[in-house]
Amino acid sequence: MAEAKYKQRCAICKNNMVEMFSRQQFPICVDCQMKRLEEPIKDPVMKKMFDIPVEFYKKNYFLRKIKESYIRFGSLTEKQVEAFKKTVKEMKAEKTGKKPEK
């Protein structure tokens, strides 16, 4: 994972510090972002895809950002879906101690 450049207070709760990696990143802590991700998903295909352990979302900013984008815009590109699935597969392999298959 890339090293954080600096820390900034969460723009929503103003309590927690957020590691910032770029100027364009919105400063939102994991707790506030997880609250946004609790919105129900109606599409059964996407619902199944996003049905992963909560700990994966808490550990990985990218997974949270993809789910938040889907909730906000209602769709994802094929590359976003592929990247999401690849990241989840890698995290599952890391959790079990196996190497991910290509």
Biopython code that builds the backbone (N, CA, C, O; Angstrom):
import numpy as np
from Bio.PDB.StructureBuilder import StructureBuilder

atoms = [
    (1, "MET", "N", (0.844, -1.184, 0.000)),
    (1, "MET", "CA", (0.000, 0.000, 0.000)),
    (1, "MET", "C", (0.884, 1.240, 0.000)),
    (1, "MET", "O", (1.947, 1.255, 0.621)),
    (2, "ALA", "N", (0.447, 2.257, -0.686)),
    (2, "ALA", "CA", (1.185, 3.512, -0.765)),
    (2, "ALA", "C", (1.232, 4.181, 0.606)),
    (2, "ALA", "O", (0.319, 4.048, 1.421)),
    (3, "GLU", "N", (2.294, 4.882, 0.822)),
    (3, "GLU", "CA", (2.455, 5.563, 2.095)),
    (3, "GLU", "C", (1.679, 6.879, 2.087)),
    (3, "GLU", "O", (1.708, 7.618, 1.103)),
    (4, "ALA", "N", (0.995, 7.162, 3.178)),
    (4, "ALA", "CA", (0.202, 8.382, 3.278)),
    (4, "ALA", "C", (1.120, 9.604, 3.274)),
    (4, "ALA", "O", (2.205, 9.587, 3.853)),
    (5, "LYS", "N", (0.665, 10.649, 2.616)),
    (5, "LYS", "CA", (1.441, 11.882, 2.558)),
    (5, "LYS", "C", (1.240, 12.724, 3.804)),
    (5, "LYS", "O", (2.178, 13.346, 4.303)),
    (6, "TYR", "N", (0.002, 12.741, 4.309)),
    (6, "TYR", "CA", (-0.319, 13.532, 5.498)),
    (6, "TYR", "C", (-1.648, 13.058, 6.068)),
    (6, "TYR", "O", (-2.334, 12.235, 5.462)),
    (7, "LYS", "N", (-2.011, 13.582, 7.240)),
    (7, "LYS", "CA", (-3.287, 13.228, 7.861)),
    (7, "LYS", "C", (-4.145, 14.481, 7.961)),
    (7, "LYS", "O", (-3.647, 15.597, 8.106)),
    (8, "GLN", "N", (-5.462, 14.252, 7.878)),
    (8, "GLN", "CA", (-6.419, 15.362, 7.946)),
    (8, "GLN", "C", (-7.648, 14.869, 8.704)),
    (8, "GLN", "O", (-7.962, 13.679, 8.673)),
    (9, "ARG", "N", (-8.332, 15.766, 9.375)),
    (9, "ARG", "CA", (-9.555, 15.393, 10.098)),
    (9, "ARG", "C", (-10.656, 15.018, 9.120)),
    (9, "ARG", "O", (-10.742, 15.563, 8.019)),
    (10, "CYS", "N", (-11.497, 14.080, 9.539)),
    (10, "CYS", "CA", (-12.646, 13.651, 8.740)),
    (10, "CYS", "C", (-13.552, 14.861, 8.516)),
    (10, "CYS", "O", (-13.833, 15.612, 9.450)),
    (11, "ALA", "N", (-14.006, 15.048, 7.279)),
    (11, "ALA", "CA", (-14.848, 16.197, 6.936)),
    (11, "ALA", "C", (-16.269, 16.051, 7.468)),
    (11, "ALA", "O", (-17.006, 17.035, 7.529)),
    (12, "ILE", "N", (-16.667, 14.839, 7.855)),
    (12, "ILE", "CA", (-18.034, 14.615, 8.322)),
    (12, "ILE", "C", (-18.122, 14.669, 9.846)),
    (12, "ILE", "O", (-18.872, 15.475, 10.397)),
    (13, "CYS", "N", (-17.346, 13.800, 10.539)),
    (13, "CYS", "CA", (-17.455, 13.748, 12.002)),
    (13, "CYS", "C", (-16.494, 14.705, 12.714)),
    (13, "CYS", "O", (-16.710, 15.048, 13.876)),
    (14, "LYS", "N", (-15.450, 15.128, 12.031)),
    (14, "LYS", "CA", (-14.436, 16.056, 12.563)),
    (14, "LYS", "C", (-13.649, 15.489, 13.747)),
    (14, "LYS", "O", (-12.922, 16.230, 14.408)),
    (15, "ASN", "N", (-13.784, 14.174, 14.028)),
    (15, "ASN", "CA", (-13.084, 13.579, 15.161)),
    (15, "ASN", "C", (-11.882, 12.744, 14.740)),
    (15, "ASN", "O", (-10.783, 12.919, 15.266)),
    (16, "ASN", "N", (-12.089, 11.842, 13.796)),
    (16, "ASN", "CA", (-11.051, 10.901, 13.395)),
    (16, "ASN", "C", (-10.115, 11.512, 12.363)),
    (16, "ASN", "O", (-10.502, 12.367, 11.565)),
    (17, "MET", "N", (-8.865, 11.042, 12.406)),
    (17, "MET", "CA", (-7.880, 11.481, 11.423)),
    (17, "MET", "C", (-7.889, 10.500, 10.249)),
    (17, "MET", "O", (-8.040, 9.293, 10.439)),
    (18, "VAL", "N", (-7.728, 11.030, 9.040)),
    (18, "VAL", "CA", (-7.750, 10.242, 7.817)),
    (18, "VAL", "C", (-6.402, 10.389, 7.131)),
    (18, "VAL", "O", (-5.895, 11.500, 6.980)),
    (19, "GLU", "N", (-5.810, 9.244, 6.707)),
    (19, "GLU", "CA", (-4.575, 9.296, 5.949)),
    (19, "GLU", "C", (-4.898, 9.732, 4.531)),
    (19, "GLU", "O", (-5.725, 9.116, 3.859)),
    (20, "MET", "N", (-4.252, 10.783, 4.082)),
    (20, "MET", "CA", (-4.506, 11.340, 2.757)),
    (20, "MET", "C", (-3.377, 10.944, 1.820)),
    (20, "MET", "O", (-2.201, 11.028, 2.171)),
    (21, "PHE", "N", (-3.758, 10.508, 0.611)),
    (21, "PHE", "CA", (-2.781, 10.077, -0.376)),
    (21, "PHE", "C", (-2.663, 11.063, -1.539)),
    (21, "PHE", "O", (-1.656, 11.071, -2.247)),
    (22, "SER", "N", (-3.695, 11.896, -1.738)),
    (22, "SER", "CA", (-3.638, 12.911, -2.785)),
    (22, "SER", "C", (-4.529, 14.090, -2.399)),
    (22, "SER", "O", (-5.363, 13.990, -1.498)),
    (23, "ARG", "N", (-4.336, 15.200, -3.094)),
    (23, "ARG", "CA", (-5.134, 16.394, -2.802)),
    (23, "ARG", "C", (-6.589, 16.230, -3.214)),
    (23, "ARG", "O", (-7.469, 16.866, -2.634)),
    (24, "GLN", "N", (-6.856, 15.387, -4.204)),
    (24, "GLN", "CA", (-8.213, 15.202, -4.702)),
    (24, "GLN", "C", (-9.057, 14.298, -3.789)),
    (24, "GLN", "O", (-10.282, 14.276, -3.909)),
    (25, "GLN", "N", (-8.426, 13.570, -2.899)),
    (25, "GLN", "CA", (-9.135, 12.637, -2.019)),
    (25, "GLN", "C", (-9.990, 13.406, -1.014)),
    (25, "GLN", "O", (-9.531, 14.374, -0.407)),
    (26, "PHE", "N", (-11.241, 12.963, -0.845)),
    (26, "PHE", "CA", (-12.134, 13.574, 0.138)),
    (26, "PHE", "C", (-11.820, 12.981, 1.505)),
    (26, "PHE", "O", (-11.808, 11.758, 1.642)),
    (27, "PRO", "N", (-11.565, 13.801, 2.520)),
    (27, "PRO", "CA", (-11.200, 13.263, 3.839)),
    (27, "PRO", "C", (-12.417, 12.702, 4.582)),
    (27, "PRO", "O", (-13.186, 13.452, 5.184)),
    (28, "ILE", "N", (-12.581, 11.389, 4.533)),
    (28, "ILE", "CA", (-13.683, 10.725, 5.231)),
    (28, "ILE", "C", (-13.113, 9.495, 5.939)),
    (28, "ILE", "O", (-12.399, 8.692, 5.339)),
    (29, "CYS", "N", (-13.441, 9.366, 7.222)),
    (29, "CYS", "CA", (-12.917, 8.251, 8.010)),
    (29, "CYS", "C", (-13.669, 6.964, 7.677)),
    (29, "CYS", "O", (-14.736, 7.000, 7.064)),
    (30, "VAL", "N", (-13.109, 5.841, 8.082)),
    (30, "VAL", "CA", (-13.702, 4.536, 7.800)),
    (30, "VAL", "C", (-15.107, 4.440, 8.396)),
    (30, "VAL", "O", (-16.021, 3.940, 7.739)),
    (31, "ASP", "N", (-15.288, 4.908, 9.623)),
    (31, "ASP", "CA", (-16.594, 4.813, 10.286)),
    (31, "ASP", "C", (-17.678, 5.575, 9.518)),
    (31, "ASP", "O", (-18.776, 5.058, 9.312)),
    (32, "CYS", "N", (-17.371, 6.790, 9.101)),
    (32, "CYS", "CA", (-18.359, 7.589, 8.360)),
    (32, "CYS", "C", (-18.625, 6.984, 6.980)),
    (32, "CYS", "O", (-19.765, 6.985, 6.514)),
    (33, "GLN", "N", (-17.596, 6.476, 6.336)),
    (33, "GLN", "CA", (-17.780, 5.878, 5.019)),
    (33, "GLN", "C", (-18.574, 4.581, 5.112)),
    (33, "GLN", "O", (-19.373, 4.284, 4.223)),
    (34, "MET", "N", (-18.369, 3.804, 6.172)),
    (34, "MET", "CA", (-19.124, 2.552, 6.351)),
    (34, "MET", "C", (-20.608, 2.844, 6.548)),
    (34, "MET", "O", (-21.452, 2.059, 6.115)),
    (35, "LYS", "N", (-20.936, 3.958, 7.194)),
    (35, "LYS", "CA", (-22.346, 4.342, 7.359)),
    (35, "LYS", "C", (-22.995, 4.601, 5.999)),
    (35, "LYS", "O", (-24.161, 4.268, 5.792)),
    (36, "ARG", "N", (-22.239, 5.196, 5.075)),
    (36, "ARG", "CA", (-22.752, 5.450, 3.730)),
    (36, "ARG", "C", (-22.982, 4.149, 2.957)),
    (36, "ARG", "O", (-23.865, 4.087, 2.102)),
    (37, "LEU", "N", (-22.202, 3.121, 3.249)),
    (37, "LEU", "CA", (-22.275, 1.861, 2.507)),
    (37, "LEU", "C", (-23.409, 0.949, 2.966)),
    (37, "LEU", "O", (-23.627, -0.109, 2.377)),
    (38, "GLU", "N", (-24.129, 1.346, 4.005)),
    (38, "GLU", "CA", (-25.208, 0.508, 4.536)),
    (38, "GLU", "C", (-26.490, 0.591, 3.713)),
    (38, "GLU", "O", (-27.444, -0.137, 3.990)),
    (39, "GLU", "N", (-26.530, 1.456, 2.717)),
    (39, "GLU", "CA", (-27.714, 1.593, 1.878)),
    (39, "GLU", "C", (-27.980, 0.278, 1.130)),
    (39, "GLU", "O", (-27.046, -0.317, 0.593)),
    (40, "PRO", "N", (-29.241, -0.185, 1.087)),
    (40, "PRO", "CA", (-29.530, -1.476, 0.435)),
    (40, "PRO", "C", (-29.329, -1.420, -1.083)),
    (40, "PRO", "O", (-29.564, -0.395, -1.723)),
    (41, "ILE", "N", (-28.889, -2.550, -1.636)),
    (41, "ILE", "CA", (-28.671, -2.676, -3.075)),
    (41, "ILE", "C", (-29.756, -3.581, -3.632)),
    (41, "ILE", "O", (-29.956, -4.689, -3.133)),
    (42, "LYS", "N", (-30.457, -3.122, -4.659)),
    (42, "LYS", "CA", (-31.602, -3.857, -5.201)),
    (42, "LYS", "C", (-31.227, -4.871, -6.277)),
    (42, "LYS", "O", (-31.844, -5.933, -6.354)),
    (43, "ASP", "N", (-30.231, -4.571, -7.106)),
    (43, "ASP", "CA", (-29.814, -5.464, -8.185)),
    (43, "ASP", "C", (-29.210, -6.742, -7.592)),
    (43, "ASP", "O", (-28.207, -6.665, -6.883)),
    (44, "PRO", "N", (-29.805, -7.932, -7.869)),
    (44, "PRO", "CA", (-29.314, -9.170, -7.254)),
    (44, "PRO", "C", (-27.879, -9.535, -7.629)),
    (44, "PRO", "O", (-27.159, -10.117, -6.818)),
    (45, "VAL", "N", (-27.457, -9.200, -8.851)),
    (45, "VAL", "CA", (-26.077, -9.501, -9.269)),
    (45, "VAL", "C", (-25.099, -8.667, -8.459)),
    (45, "VAL", "O", (-24.113, -9.189, -7.939)),
    (46, "MET", "N", (-25.368, -7.382, -8.354)),
    (46, "MET", "CA", (-24.490, -6.488, -7.597)),
    (46, "MET", "C", (-24.569, -6.778, -6.094)),
    (46, "MET", "O", (-23.571, -6.683, -5.380)),
    (47, "LYS", "N", (-25.752, -7.129, -5.636)),
    (47, "LYS", "CA", (-25.922, -7.459, -4.221)),
    (47, "LYS", "C", (-25.023, -8.636, -3.849)),
    (47, "LYS", "O", (-24.392, -8.633, -2.792)),
    (48, "LYS", "N", (-24.970, -9.640, -4.721)),
    (48, "LYS", "CA", (-24.116, -10.808, -4.483)),
    (48, "LYS", "C", (-22.640, -10.411, -4.533)),
    (48, "LYS", "O", (-21.845, -10.871, -3.712)),
    (49, "MET", "N", (-22.274, -9.563, -5.488)),
    (49, "MET", "CA", (-20.878, -9.142, -5.628)),
    (49, "MET", "C", (-20.405, -8.373, -4.390)),
    (49, "MET", "O", (-19.285, -8.577, -3.920)),
    (50, "PHE", "N", (-21.256, -7.492, -3.868)),
    (50, "PHE", "CA", (-20.887, -6.672, -2.718)),
    (50, "PHE", "C", (-21.051, -7.401, -1.383)),
    (50, "PHE", "O", (-20.743, -6.835, -0.334)),
    (51, "ASP", "N", (-21.531, -8.641, -1.406)),
    (51, "ASP", "CA", (-21.718, -9.423, -0.190)),
    (51, "ASP", "C", (-20.402, -10.087, 0.201)),
    (51, "ASP", "O", (-20.204, -11.283, -0.012)),
    (52, "ILE", "N", (-19.514, -9.291, 0.774)),
    (52, "ILE", "CA", (-18.222, -9.772, 1.250)),
    (52, "ILE", "C", (-18.102, -9.388, 2.720)),
    (52, "ILE", "O", (-18.866, -8.549, 3.197)),
    (53, "PRO", "N", (-17.163, -9.981, 3.444)),
    (53, "PRO", "CA", (-17.023, -9.635, 4.865)),
    (53, "PRO", "C", (-16.779, -8.140, 5.086)),
    (53, "PRO", "O", (-16.053, -7.500, 4.326)),
    (54, "VAL", "N", (-17.388, -7.604, 6.122)),
    (54, "VAL", "CA", (-17.268, -6.185, 6.453)),
    (54, "VAL", "C", (-15.804, -5.817, 6.711)),
    (54, "VAL", "O", (-15.382, -4.697, 6.421)),
    (55, "GLU", "N", (-15.045, -6.750, 7.247)),
    (55, "GLU", "CA", (-13.633, -6.473, 7.537)),
    (55, "GLU", "C", (-12.851, -6.133, 6.267)),
    (55, "GLU", "O", (-11.893, -5.362, 6.325)),
    (56, "PHE", "N", (-13.248, -6.701, 5.110)),
    (56, "PHE", "CA", (-12.593, -6.370, 3.845)),
    (56, "PHE", "C", (-12.819, -4.902, 3.506)),
    (56, "PHE", "O", (-11.898, -4.211, 3.071)),
    (57, "TYR", "N", (-14.041, -4.429, 3.705)),
    (57, "TYR", "CA", (-14.347, -3.017, 3.439)),
    (57, "TYR", "C", (-13.573, -2.115, 4.402)),
    (57, "TYR", "O", (-13.081, -1.061, 4.000)),
    (58, "LYS", "N", (-13.464, -2.517, 5.651)),
    (58, "LYS", "CA", (-12.763, -1.694, 6.635)),
    (58, "LYS", "C", (-11.273, -1.606, 6.337)),
    (58, "LYS", "O", (-10.653, -0.576, 6.598)),
    (59, "LYS", "N", (-10.692, -2.667, 5.796)),
    (59, "LYS", "CA", (-9.261, -2.692, 5.501)),
    (59, "LYS", "C", (-8.904, -1.986, 4.201)),
    (59, "LYS", "O", (-7.805, -1.445, 4.079)),
    (60, "ASN", "N", (-9.811, -1.981, 3.225)),
    (60, "ASN", "CA", (-9.449, -1.564, 1.885)),
    (60, "ASN", "C", (-10.271, -0.367, 1.405)),
    (60, "ASN", "O", (-11.480, -0.479, 1.199)),
    (61, "TYR", "N", (-9.613, 0.766, 1.231)),
    (61, "TYR", "CA", (-10.256, 1.994, 0.768)),
    (61, "TYR", "C", (-10.854, 1.809, -0.628)),
    (61, "TYR", "O", (-11.937, 2.320, -0.914)),
    (62, "PHE", "N", (-10.151, 1.082, -1.493)),
    (62, "PHE", "CA", (-10.608, 0.866, -2.863)),
    (62, "PHE", "C", (-11.969, 0.167, -2.894)),
    (62, "PHE", "O", (-12.851, 0.572, -3.652)),
    (63, "LEU", "N", (-12.151, -0.872, -2.085)),
    (63, "LEU", "CA", (-13.427, -1.596, -2.053)),
    (63, "LEU", "C", (-14.562, -0.681, -1.592)),
    (63, "LEU", "O", (-15.662, -0.713, -2.144)),
    (64, "ARG", "N", (-14.280, 0.135, -0.571)),
    (64, "ARG", "CA", (-15.290, 1.073, -0.086)),
    (64, "ARG", "C", (-15.651, 2.079, -1.172)),
    (64, "ARG", "O", (-16.824, 2.407, -1.351)),
    (65, "LYS", "N", (-14.661, 2.562, -1.887)),
    (65, "LYS", "CA", (-14.881, 3.575, -2.919)),
    (65, "LYS", "C", (-15.713, 3.008, -4.076)),
    (65, "LYS", "O", (-16.583, 3.701, -4.603)),
    (66, "ILE", "N", (-15.455, 1.758, -4.476)),
    (66, "ILE", "CA", (-16.217, 1.149, -5.568)),
    (66, "ILE", "C", (-17.677, 0.968, -5.149)),
    (66, "ILE", "O", (-18.584, 1.278, -5.922)),
    (67, "LYS", "N", (-17.910, 0.469, -3.937)),
    (67, "LYS", "CA", (-19.293, 0.278, -3.487)),
    (67, "LYS", "C", (-20.004, 1.624, -3.357)),
    (67, "LYS", "O", (-21.176, 1.747, -3.711)),
    (68, "GLU", "N", (-19.307, 2.609, -2.858)),
    (68, "GLU", "CA", (-19.893, 3.944, -2.727)),
    (68, "GLU", "C", (-20.239, 4.511, -4.104)),
    (68, "GLU", "O", (-21.275, 5.157, -4.261)),
    (69, "SER", "N", (-19.390, 4.279, -5.096)),
    (69, "SER", "CA", (-19.666, 4.736, -6.462)),
    (69, "SER", "C", (-20.906, 4.058, -7.021)),
    (69, "SER", "O", (-21.725, 4.703, -7.675)),
    (70, "TYR", "N", (-21.050, 2.754, -6.766)),
    (70, "TYR", "CA", (-22.227, 2.044, -7.255)),
    (70, "TYR", "C", (-23.498, 2.600, -6.608)),
    (70, "TYR", "O", (-24.498, 2.831, -7.288)),
    (71, "ILE", "N", (-23.449, 2.811, -5.293)),
    (71, "ILE", "CA", (-24.616, 3.343, -4.582)),
    (71, "ILE", "C", (-24.962, 4.743, -5.110)),
    (71, "ILE", "O", (-26.136, 5.084, -5.259)),
    (72, "ARG", "N", (-23.954, 5.529, -5.385)),
    (72, "ARG", "CA", (-24.169, 6.909, -5.828)),
    (72, "ARG", "C", (-24.665, 7.000, -7.271)),
    (72, "ARG", "O", (-25.595, 7.753, -7.562)),
    (73, "PHE", "N", (-24.042, 6.231, -8.181)),
    (73, "PHE", "CA", (-24.350, 6.361, -9.603)),
    (73, "PHE", "C", (-25.235, 5.247, -10.165)),
    (73, "PHE", "O", (-25.800, 5.399, -11.248)),
    (74, "GLY", "N", (-25.363, 4.137, -9.448)),
    (74, "GLY", "CA", (-26.243, 3.057, -9.889)),
    (74, "GLY", "C", (-25.639, 2.090, -10.888)),
    (74, "GLY", "O", (-26.322, 1.169, -11.337)),
    (75, "SER", "N", (-24.369, 2.273, -11.252)),
    (75, "SER", "CA", (-23.722, 1.339, -12.173)),
    (75, "SER", "C", (-22.208, 1.441, -12.029)),
    (75, "SER", "O", (-21.676, 2.390, -11.453)),
    (76, "LEU", "N", (-21.530, 0.426, -12.577)),
    (76, "LEU", "CA", (-20.075, 0.391, -12.593)),
    (76, "LEU", "C", (-19.617, -0.004, -13.984)),
    (76, "LEU", "O", (-20.366, -0.626, -14.738)),
    (77, "THR", "N", (-18.385, 0.356, -14.326)),
    (77, "THR", "CA", (-17.822, -0.080, -15.599)),
    (77, "THR", "C", (-17.326, -1.512, -15.447)),
    (77, "THR", "O", (-17.170, -2.003, -14.329)),
    (78, "GLU", "N", (-17.080, -2.179, -16.564)),
    (78, "GLU", "CA", (-16.571, -3.548, -16.525)),
    (78, "GLU", "C", (-15.223, -3.611, -15.813)),
    (78, "GLU", "O", (-14.951, -4.550, -15.066)),
    (79, "LYS", "N", (-14.384, -2.607, -16.049)),
    (79, "LYS", "CA", (-13.059, -2.589, -15.411)),
    (79, "LYS", "C", (-13.170, -2.416, -13.896)),
    (79, "LYS", "O", (-12.387, -2.997, -13.144)),
    (80, "GLN", "N", (-14.134, -1.625, -13.453)),
    (80, "GLN", "CA", (-14.336, -1.465, -12.013)),
    (80, "GLN", "C", (-14.769, -2.786, -11.385)),
    (80, "GLN", "O", (-14.287, -3.158, -10.316)),
    (81, "VAL", "N", (-15.682, -3.493, -12.054)),
    (81, "VAL", "CA", (-16.163, -4.782, -11.551)),
    (81, "VAL", "C", (-15.012, -5.789, -11.504)),
    (81, "VAL", "O", (-14.853, -6.506, -10.516)),
    (82, "GLU", "N", (-14.210, -5.843, -12.569)),
    (82, "GLU", "CA", (-13.066, -6.758, -12.620)),
    (82, "GLU", "C", (-12.074, -6.446, -11.505)),
    (82, "GLU", "O", (-11.602, -7.354, -10.821)),
    (83, "ALA", "N", (-11.761, -5.176, -11.322)),
    (83, "ALA", "CA", (-10.803, -4.768, -10.290)),
    (83, "ALA", "C", (-11.339, -5.093, -8.899)),
    (83, "ALA", "O", (-10.585, -5.526, -8.028)),
    (84, "PHE", "N", (-12.630, -4.888, -8.689)),
    (84, "PHE", "CA", (-13.255, -5.195, -7.395)),
    (84, "PHE", "C", (-13.116, -6.691, -7.107)),
    (84, "PHE", "O", (-12.677, -7.084, -6.027)),
    (85, "LYS", "N", (-13.496, -7.524, -8.086)),
    (85, "LYS", "CA", (-13.442, -8.978, -7.909)),
    (85, "LYS", "C", (-12.007, -9.455, -7.693)),
    (85, "LYS", "O", (-11.764, -10.339, -6.872)),
    (86, "LYS", "N", (-11.057, -8.875, -8.426)),
    (86, "LYS", "CA", (-9.646, -9.254, -8.279)),
    (86, "LYS", "C", (-9.141, -8.921, -6.877)),
    (86, "LYS", "O", (-8.452, -9.725, -6.249)),
    (87, "THR", "N", (-9.487, -7.737, -6.395)),
    (87, "THR", "CA", (-9.052, -7.309, -5.066)),
    (87, "THR", "C", (-9.640, -8.208, -3.982)),
    (87, "THR", "O", (-8.940, -8.590, -3.044)),
    (88, "VAL", "N", (-10.933, -8.548, -4.109)),
    (88, "VAL", "CA", (-11.584, -9.425, -3.132)),
    (88, "VAL", "C", (-10.913, -10.803, -3.153)),
    (88, "VAL", "O", (-10.654, -11.390, -2.102)),
    (89, "LYS", "N", (-10.637, -11.309, -4.353)),
    (89, "LYS", "CA", (-9.988, -12.617, -4.492)),
    (89, "LYS", "C", (-8.622, -12.620, -3.814)),
    (89, "LYS", "O", (-8.269, -13.576, -3.123)),
    (90, "GLU", "N", (-7.853, -11.545, -4.012)),
    (90, "GLU", "CA", (-6.537, -11.419, -3.380)),
    (90, "GLU", "C", (-6.650, -11.344, -1.861)),
    (90, "GLU", "O", (-5.846, -11.940, -1.144)),
    (91, "MET", "N", (-7.645, -10.614, -1.374)),
    (91, "MET", "CA", (-7.820, -10.486, 0.078)),
    (91, "MET", "C", (-8.237, -11.819, 0.695)),
    (91, "MET", "O", (-7.789, -12.163, 1.789)),
    (92, "LYS", "N", (-9.094, -12.570, -0.001)),
    (92, "LYS", "CA", (-9.499, -13.892, 0.495)),
    (92, "LYS", "C", (-8.306, -14.830, 0.526)),
    (92, "LYS", "O", (-8.135, -15.589, 1.480)),
    (93, "ALA", "N", (-7.472, -14.782, -0.523)),
    (93, "ALA", "CA", (-6.275, -15.624, -0.576)),
    (93, "ALA", "C", (-5.299, -15.243, 0.533)),
    (93, "ALA", "O", (-4.689, -16.110, 1.158)),
    (94, "GLU", "N", (-5.157, -13.950, 0.771)),
    (94, "GLU", "CA", (-4.276, -13.460, 1.829)),
    (94, "GLU", "C", (-4.770, -13.922, 3.197)),
    (94, "GLU", "O", (-3.973, -14.274, 4.067)),
    (95, "LYS", "N", (-6.081, -13.919, 3.379)),
    (95, "LYS", "CA", (-6.685, -14.314, 4.649)),
    (95, "LYS", "C", (-6.463, -15.797, 4.929)),
    (95, "LYS", "O", (-6.205, -16.191, 6.066)),
    (96, "THR", "N", (-6.566, -16.625, 3.869)),
    (96, "THR", "CA", (-6.392, -18.073, 4.050)),
    (96, "THR", "C", (-4.934, -18.488, 3.953)),
    (96, "THR", "O", (-4.593, -19.622, 4.291)),
    (97, "GLY", "N", (-4.068, -17.592, 3.499)),
    (97, "GLY", "CA", (-2.643, -17.905, 3.399)),
    (97, "GLY", "C", (-2.255, -18.575, 2.094)),
    (97, "GLY", "O", (-1.142, -19.090, 1.986)),
    (98, "LYS", "N", (-3.127, -18.588, 1.105)),
    (98, "LYS", "CA", (-2.841, -19.175, -0.185)),
    (98, "LYS", "C", (-2.478, -18.086, -1.187)),
    (98, "LYS", "O", (-2.820, -16.917, -1.008)),
    (99, "LYS", "N", (-1.774, -18.492, -2.250)),
    (99, "LYS", "CA", (-1.469, -17.552, -3.325)),
    (99, "LYS", "C", (-2.666, -17.456, -4.238)),
    (99, "LYS", "O", (-3.274, -18.479, -4.553)),
    (100, "PRO", "N", (-3.034, -16.239, -4.685)),
    (100, "PRO", "CA", (-4.188, -16.113, -5.592)),
    (100, "PRO", "C", (-3.868, -16.707, -6.955)),
    (100, "PRO", "O", (-2.757, -16.579, -7.469)),
    (101, "GLU", "N", (-4.885, -17.364, -7.529)),
    (101, "GLU", "CA", (-4.724, -17.925, -8.868)),
    (101, "GLU", "C", (-4.974, -16.843, -9.898)),
    (101, "GLU", "O", (-5.762, -15.924, -9.674)),
    (102, "LYS", "N", (-4.292, -16.960, -11.033)),
    (102, "LYS", "CA", (-4.459, -15.953, -12.087)),
    (102, "LYS", "C", (-5.547, -16.315, -13.016)),
    (102, "LYS", "O", (-5.823, -15.578, -13.962)),
]
sb = StructureBuilder()
sb.init_structure("model")
sb.init_model(0)
sb.init_chain("A")
sb.init_seg("    ")
for serial, (resi, resn, name, xyz) in enumerate(atoms, 1):
    if name == "N":
        sb.init_residue(resn, " ", resi, " ")
    sb.init_atom(name, np.array(xyz, "f"), 0.0, 1.0, " ", f" {name:<3s}", serial, name[0])
structure = sb.get_structure()
